[in-house]
């Protein structure tokens, strides 16, 4: 039977609709023309199997990797991502995924695909510049930090109290710059695909305990307590211990900064449906609904945000996704915010 024409066939966006099991139920003409495939070859196929039938294959496999993560950890709300393609010319694609459940019909997912080559190329140039600049800055900053610490340690003799105070201010500023440089380098590695994970079997609760110890002084300074709750037993995951501790430390430090004094930050580790979930909840003012989708974007500083690089949550999201997990946020104004991430358990656990 011939495929009826639809006004969506002339949209500038490629449109794909799947059911809740990721089987393709609709593909518009724009998408079919772009991939060089007929509707008959795609309809009814699982999204990942259909990708193998497309004549114009992405040799970089970035899109396929994203779709694998998507189907393994389906989104609960709209999410989007710019993905590089090699066809063989390099292009960029903006993928937008929205779960839906229309009244009287079966649930599924709406995927739209838009050419984002210009935006992607500009981002790539910015990333290259940031990477080079950060590398060039890190060495002198490390030398400055070392010199200040020597002076404060008495290497040049006793210092007047005023000089000691000024050097302490300098050291704080240098430490902040070094953290920014390290964050920029992490972002650069992640976006260029050069971030290497050293995976091993581990229990996430060990990472939680270490992060809590490292933030004890911050919690005391802010007069906020940390309450940890976990299921017993918690299955093991395959993860990079240092990078998972980085994610947990970032979420915990944010919660401590935004919690009022004498309140409690709760970190809960649970296991359900073959995933381990870590949730960090504060009792702060919460995040407005129209800003929730932007909290993981680079350099985002929300209204009333404390000083920071604006990169911590971006790095956390990228690291979780590299572990084939998912990260999200839930918030209610006046009641607080909960950031969470989920990691797949090791098969057989």
C-alpha positions in Angstrom: 0.0 0.0 0.0 1.4 3.4 -0.9 2.3 5.8 1.9 -0.1 8.7 2.0 1.4 12.2 1.7 1.4 14.2 4.9 2.2 17.9 5.5 4.9 16.7 8.0 6.7 15.2 5.0 7.7 18.7 4.1 8.9 19.8 7.5 12.5 20.9 7.9 12.8 18.5 10.8 13.1 14.7 10.6 10.3 13.2 12.7 10.2 9.7 14.1 7.5 8.2 16.4 8.0 5.0 18.3 5.9 3.0 20.7 6.9 2.4 24.3 9.1 -0.5 23.2 11.0 1.7 20.7 9.4 0.1 17.6 9.0 2.7 14.9 5.4 3.6 14.1 5.9 6.7 11.9 8.7 8.4 10.0 8.2 11.6 8.0 9.4 12.1 4.4 12.1 14.5 5.5 13.7 11.8 7.7 13.3 9.1 5.0 14.9 11.2 2.4 17.8 12.1 4.7 18.7 8.5 5.5 18.0 7.2 2.0 15.5 4.6 3.3 11.9 3.7 2.6 9.1 3.6 5.2 8.5 -0.1 4.5 12.1 -0.8 5.7 11.7 1.1 9.0 8.1 0.8 10.2 7.7 -1.9 12.9 11.4 -2.2 13.4 13.1 -1.6 16.8 14.9 1.8 16.7 18.4 0.2 17.1 17.8 -2.5 14.5 16.4 0.1 12.1 19.6 2.1 12.5 21.6 -0.8 10.9 19.3 -0.6 7.8 20.2 3.0 7.0 22.4 3.2 3.9 24.1 6.5 5.0 25.9 5.1 8.1 27.6 7.3 10.7 31.2 6.0 10.7 31.7 7.8 14.1 28.8 5.9 15.7 28.0 8.8 18.0 24.3 8.8 17.1 24.1 5.0 17.6 25.8 5.3 21.0 23.3 7.9 22.0 20.3 5.8 20.8 21.6 2.8 22.8 21.8 4.9 26.0 18.4 6.3 25.2 16.7 2.9 24.9 18.5 1.5 27.9 17.5 4.4 30.1 14.3 5.9 28.6 13.8 9.6 29.5 10.9 10.6 31.7 10.7 14.1 30.3 12.0 15.9 27.2 15.7 15.9 26.5 17.9 17.0 23.7 21.5 16.5 22.5 23.7 17.7 19.7 25.5 14.7 18.1 28.4 14.7 15.6 28.0 12.6 12.5 30.6 11.4 9.9 28.8 10.7 6.6 31.8 10.9 5.5 31.7 14.7 5.8 31.3 15.9 9.3 27.9 17.2 10.4 26.0 17.8 13.6 22.5 16.7 14.4 20.2 18.1 17.1 18.2 15.2 18.5 15.1 16.1 20.6 13.3 13.3 22.4 9.9 13.6 24.1 7.9 10.8 25.9 4.2 11.1 25.3 1.0 9.4 26.4 -2.1 10.8 24.5 -5.5 10.1 25.9 -7.1 6.9 24.5 -3.8 5.9 22.8 -0.7 4.0 23.5 2.4 5.8 25.0 5.5 6.2 23.0 8.3 8.6 22.1 8.6 11.5 19.7 12.0 12.1 18.2 12.9 15.1 16.0 16.1 15.6 14.1 17.4 19.0 13.0 20.6 20.0 11.2 22.8 21.7 13.7 26.1 21.8 11.7 26.7 25.5 12.1 26.0 25.4 15.9 28.1 22.3 16.3 31.1 23.7 14.4 31.1 26.9 16.5 30.9 24.8 19.7 33.8 22.7 18.4 35.9 25.8 17.7 35.1 27.1 21.2 36.0 23.8 22.8 39.4 23.7 20.9 40.2 27.2 22.1 39.2 26.4 25.7 41.3 23.3 25.7 44.4 25.0 24.4 44.0 28.0 26.7 43.4 25.8 29.7 46.5 23.7 29.1 48.6 26.9 28.8 47.2 28.4 32.0 47.4 25.3 34.2 51.3 25.2 34.5 51.8 28.9 35.5 48.8 28.7 37.9 50.4 25.6 39.6 53.7 27.5 39.9 51.9 30.5 41.5 50.1 28.3 43.9 53.3 26.6 45.0 55.1 29.9 45.5 52.3 31.3 47.6 52.2 28.1 49.8 56.0 28.4 50.3 55.7 32.0 51.4 52.9 31.1 53.8 55.0 28.2 55.1 57.8 30.5 56.1 60.2 29.8 53.3 61.2 33.5 53.0 61.0 34.1 56.8 58.3 35.4 59.0 55.7 37.6 57.3 53.6 40.5 58.7 50.0 39.6 59.6 48.7 41.8 56.8 50.9 40.1 54.2 49.8 36.7 55.4 46.2 37.7 55.1 46.7 39.0 51.6 48.5 35.9 50.5 45.7 33.7 51.9 43.3 35.7 49.7 45.5 35.1 46.7 45.7 31.4 47.5 41.9 31.1 47.6 41.6 32.9 44.3 44.3 30.7 42.7 42.6 27.6 43.9 39.3 28.7 42.3 41.1 29.4 39.0 42.7 26.0 39.1 39.3 24.3 39.7 37.9 26.3 36.7 40.8 25.2 34.5 40.4 21.6 35.6 36.7 21.8 34.8 37.4 23.3 31.4 39.9 20.5 30.6 37.4 17.9 31.7 34.7 19.4 29.4 37.2 19.4 26.5 38.2 15.8 27.1 34.5 14.7 27.3 33.5 16.6 24.1 36.4 15.3 22.1 35.9 11.7 23.3 39.2 11.6 25.0 37.9 11.1 28.6 39.1 7.7 29.6 37.3 5.8 32.3 39.1 3.2 34.4 36.2 0.7 35.0 36.1 -1.8 37.8 33.5 -3.5 40.0 32.6 -1.3 42.8 29.9 -0.5 45.4 28.6 3.1 45.0 28.1 3.4 48.8 31.9 3.4 49.2 32.0 6.4 46.8 29.3 8.1 48.8 31.1 7.7 52.1 34.3 9.1 50.7 32.5 12.1 49.2 30.8 12.8 52.6 34.1 12.7 54.4 35.7 15.2 51.9 32.8 17.6 52.4 32.6 17.4 56.2 34.2 20.8 56.7 31.9 22.5 54.1 28.9 21.0 55.9 30.1 22.3 59.2 30.8 25.8 57.8 27.3 26.0 56.4 25.8 24.5 59.6 24.1 21.8 57.5 24.0 18.1 58.4 24.3 15.1 55.9 22.0 12.1 56.4 22.9 9.0 54.4 20.3 6.2 53.7 20.9 3.0 51.7 19.3 -0.2 50.8 20.9 -3.5 51.9 22.5 -4.9 50.0 23.4 -2.6 47.1 24.4 -4.4 43.9 27.8 -3.6 42.4 28.2 -1.6 39.2 31.0 -1.2 36.7 32.4 2.3 37.3 35.4 4.6 37.5 35.7 5.2 41.2 37.4 8.6 41.0 34.9 9.9 38.4 31.8 8.7 40.3 33.2 10.3 43.5 33.5 13.5 41.4 29.8 13.3 40.4 28.6 12.6 44.0 30.9 15.3 45.5 29.5 17.9 43.0 25.9 17.0 43.8 26.5 17.0 47.5 28.5 20.3 47.5 25.7 22.0 45.5 23.1 20.7 48.0 25.1 22.0 51.0 25.6 25.4 49.4 21.8 25.8 48.8 20.5 24.5 52.1 19.6 26.9 54.8 21.5 26.6 58.1 20.3 23.9 60.5 18.7 21.9 57.7 19.6 18.4 56.4 20.9 17.2 53.1 19.9 13.6 52.4 21.7 11.2 50.1 19.9 8.0 49.4 21.2 4.9 47.6 18.6 2.4 46.4 18.5 -0.5 43.9 15.5 -1.2 41.7 14.9 -2.7 38.2 18.6 -3.5 37.6 19.8 0.0 38.4 21.5 1.6 41.4 20.0 5.1 42.1 21.8 7.8 44.0 19.6 10.8 45.0 20.8 13.9 46.8 18.0 16.1 48.2 18.3 19.5 49.9 15.8 21.7 51.7 16.5 24.9 49.8 14.3 27.2 47.8 14.0 24.9 44.8 14.4 25.6 41.1 11.6 27.1 38.9 10.1 24.7 36.5 11.1 26.7 33.4 14.8 26.5 34.5 15.0 22.8 35.2 15.9 21.8 31.7 18.9 24.2 31.7 20.6 23.2 34.9 22.9 20.7 33.0 23.9 23.2 30.3 27.4 24.6 30.2 28.1 27.9 32.1 24.5 28.1 33.3 24.0 30.2 36.4 20.4 30.2 37.6 18.8 33.1 39.4 20.2 33.3 42.9 23.0 30.8 42.1 26.1 30.7 44.3 29.5 31.5 42.8 30.8 28.6 40.7 32.2 27.6 37.3 28.8 26.7 35.9 30.3 23.4 34.6 29.9 21.0 37.5 26.5 19.6 36.5 27.5 19.5 32.8 30.5 17.4 33.7 28.4 15.2 36.1 25.9 14.5 33.3 28.6 13.6 30.8 30.3 11.3 33.3 27.1 9.5 34.2 26.2 9.0 30.5 29.7 7.6 29.9 28.8 5.0 32.5 25.6 4.2 30.4 23.5 5.8 33.1 21.1 8.7 33.3 20.9 11.8 35.5 18.0 14.0 36.4 16.5 16.6 38.7 13.2 17.1 40.5 12.3 20.3 42.3 9.5 22.0 44.0 9.6 25.7 44.9 9.8 26.3 48.6 10.5 22.6 49.4 13.8 21.8 47.9 15.6 20.0 45.0 16.6 16.4 44.4 19.3 15.5 41.9 19.7 11.8 41.1 21.6 9.5 38.8 21.1 5.8 37.9 23.7 3.3 36.9 23.1 -0.2 35.5 24.0 -3.0 37.8 26.4 -5.8 36.7 24.5 -8.5 34.9 23.6 -11.4 37.3 23.6 -9.2 40.4 
